[in-house]
Amino acid sequence: MRLLVVLTVIEIALLLVVLATYLALISLRLLSISDTAGKVAFGVRAIDSQTAQIGPAVVALNGELEAIAGALPGIAEKAEHLAASAG
């Protein structure tokens, strides 16, 4: 009976050692992931700051392109008229 109690205590101790080892390994892996996520976040912030000027420029460019698109039917009609009268 006493042998079973001692073996059970040893088994529980080994289980705790194995669990502690795996928790330590998981902790190291999570630290590595956290470091990588920090680097990615830093890169994303850098990209955001470098591309901040694009938004306002796109709005202005779209306005100009809409004006050009509005004028194209009239220009095409005049070009067809000139081509018809020249031919």
C-alpha positions as semicolon CSV with decimal commas, in nm:
position;residue;x (nm);y (nm);z (nm)
1;M;0,000;0,000;0,000
2;R;0,277;0,239;0,092
3;L;0,455;0,166;-0,236
4;L;0,147;0,270;-0,434
5;V;0,128;0,601;-0,246
6;V;0,498;0,671;-0,313
7;L;0,461;0,580;-0,681
8;T;0,152;0,801;-0,711
9;V;0,338;1,095;-0,555
10;I;0,631;1,041;-0,794
11;E;0,392;1,020;-1,089
12;I;0,221;1,345;-0,988
13;A;0,561;1,514;-0,943
14;L;0,670;1,399;-1,291
15;L;0,343;1,521;-1,436
16;L;0,396;1,863;-1,277
17;V;0,753;1,879;-1,412
18;V;0,635;1,792;-1,764
19;L;0,353;2,047;-1,747
20;A;0,589;2,316;-1,617
21;T;0,833;2,240;-1,900
22;Y;0,565;2,268;-2,165
23;L;0,432;2,590;-2,013
24;A;0,784;2,735;-2,022
25;L;0,820;2,634;-2,389
26;I;0,481;2,785;-2,473
27;S;0,579;3,104;-2,292
28;L;0,898;3,131;-2,500
29;R;0,700;3,077;-2,821
30;L;0,448;3,344;-2,721
31;L;0,729;3,590;-2,650
32;S;0,868;3,523;-2,997
33;I;0,524;3,577;-3,152
34;S;0,481;3,897;-2,953
35;D;0,815;4,026;-3,079
36;T;0,723;3,949;-3,439
37;A;0,380;4,113;-3,399
38;G;0,552;4,425;-3,264
39;K;0,778;4,440;-3,569
40;V;0,479;4,398;-3,801
41;A;0,288;4,674;-3,621
42;F;0,591;4,904;-3,652
43;G;0,607;4,833;-4,027
44;V;0,237;4,896;-4,073
45;R;0,264;5,230;-3,893
46;A;0,556;5,324;-4,118
47;I;0,357;5,235;-4,429
48;D;0,059;5,432;-4,298
49;S;0,268;5,743;-4,241
50;Q;0,436;5,713;-4,582
51;T;0,108;5,671;-4,769
52;A;-0,093;5,933;-4,578
53;Q;-0,050;6,180;-4,866
54;I;-0,217;5,949;-5,117
55;G;-0,574;5,994;-4,990
56;P;-0,611;6,369;-5,053
57;A;-0,426;6,343;-5,385
58;V;-0,661;6,069;-5,505
59;V;-0,966;6,282;-5,423
60;A;-0,826;6,574;-5,623
61;L;-0,726;6,348;-5,911
62;N;-1,070;6,186;-5,920
63;G;-1,231;6,530;-5,945
64;E;-1,015;6,619;-6,242
65;L;-1,079;6,284;-6,408
66;E;-1,455;6,327;-6,366
67;A;-1,432;6,664;-6,540
68;I;-1,235;6,506;-6,825
69;A;-1,482;6,217;-6,849
70;G;-1,767;6,467;-6,869
71;A;-1,600;6,650;-7,156
72;L;-1,511;6,338;-7,358
73;P;-1,853;6,281;-7,524
74;G;-1,850;6,634;-7,664
75;I;-1,493;6,600;-7,786
76;A;-1,570;6,264;-7,946
77;E;-1,874;6,411;-8,121
78;K;-1,669;6,701;-8,257
79;A;-1,395;6,463;-8,372
80;E;-1,651;6,247;-8,555
81;H;-1,801;6,557;-8,716
82;L;-1,459;6,678;-8,829
83;A;-1,372;6,332;-8,961
84;A;-1,698;6,313;-9,152
85;S;-1,656;6,658;-9,304
86;A;-1,292;6,594;-9,397
87;G;-1,366;6,258;-9,559
